[in-house]
Each structure stands twice: as structure tokens, then as C-alpha cells.
Amino acid sequence: MSHASWWDVLVGYLLARRVIGVESYAPMDEAQLARYRILTRRGVYSVDRGSLAGIREFLCYTTGLLRDGGAPWISPQGEIAPHWRRPVRFQPGLGHLVHHVLGVAVVPVAVTYEFLEEP
């Protein structure tokens, strides 16, 4: 999912729960989630991108969610970025998830917000 603002994951959460009818989750930088712990009530879990152990834990946890039928909303850029920024640079790891969970469907979702005449 694109990540143009901090509430993108909440949009994904509502889409998954109310439209598709599946449990949804989303990784968030560990330091940020420490500041916004309330988001853990909505399926947000931490990822420590600064360590190999943290990345490994993220991959294992997310693989388990996928195998159990969960819908993790992953912003592959790993940071808030305008939807029009090119090229889109993905963090490594997304391919690992797709490769290791047979039958997983990957659906790219881009969200843009418009506020009257302002993007």
C-alpha cells in the first residue's frame, strides 16, 4: 500500500474488515509504534529495520499472519512518501514474503488524499 500519510494503514484496516471481511495488520517502525501504542489495538505490530534480528522477526511474524489468512498492509517504501515520487523504491523483504507463502495474493493499493484544492 502506498504510504502518503500516517493514516493509510487505518484505511487498509477498514477496507479489510468491512469490505473483504478479513483480519488486517500492519508493520510500523518500532520507535514510532512506541510513541503511538494505541495502534496496537488495530493490529499494528513493530518492526526494527535497524537490525538483522528485527528484520528476521518481522519476516517470520508476517509470514505467519499470511499463512493464517491475515491481510498485512505493508508500505514497501518503509517511510511516508508522496504517491507521485518516482522511482518507487521498495525495502528488501517483500519478495521473500511472496516467495515463502504459497498462494498468497498480492494486491497493490495506492491511496491519494485530496483536501479541497490542496493535494
DAQUI-V333919 format. One record per pair of residues at least 4 apart in sequence whose ideal C-beta (glycine too) atoms are under 6 Angstrom apart, sorted by the first residue. I is the first residue (numbers start at 1). GAP is how many residues later the second one is. D is the distance in whole Angstrom. If there is no record, write none. Layout:
BEGIN
<<I:GAP:D> <I:GAP:D>>
END
This chain:
BEGIN
<<1:7:6> <1:11:5> <1:72:5> <1:74:6> <1:108:5> <2:81:5> <2:108:4> <2:109:5> <3:5:5> <3:72:3> <3:74:6> <3:77:5> <4:79:5> <8:103:6> <9:17:4> <9:64:5> <11:100:6> <12:61:4> <13:11:5> <13:29:6> <14:4:6> <15:4:5> <16:4:5> <16:6:5> <16:8:3> <16:55:5> <22:49:5> <23:47:5> <24:19:6> <24:47:4> <25:18:4> <25:40:5> <25:45:6> <25:47:5> <26:18:5> <26:47:4> <27:18:6> <27:20:4> <28:4:5> <28:5:4> <28:16:5> <30:16:4> <30:18:5> <33:13:5> <39:5:4> <40:4:6> <47:11:4> <48:6:3> <58:4:6> <59:34:6> <59:37:6> <62:10:5> <62:35:6> <63:37:6> <63:38:6> <65:5:4> <65:7:5> <66:35:4> <66:38:5> <67:34:6> <76:14:4> <76:15:6> <76:18:5> <77:4:5> <78:13:4> <81:4:5> <83:27:6> <83:29:5> <90:4:6> <95:4:6> <98:8:6>>
END
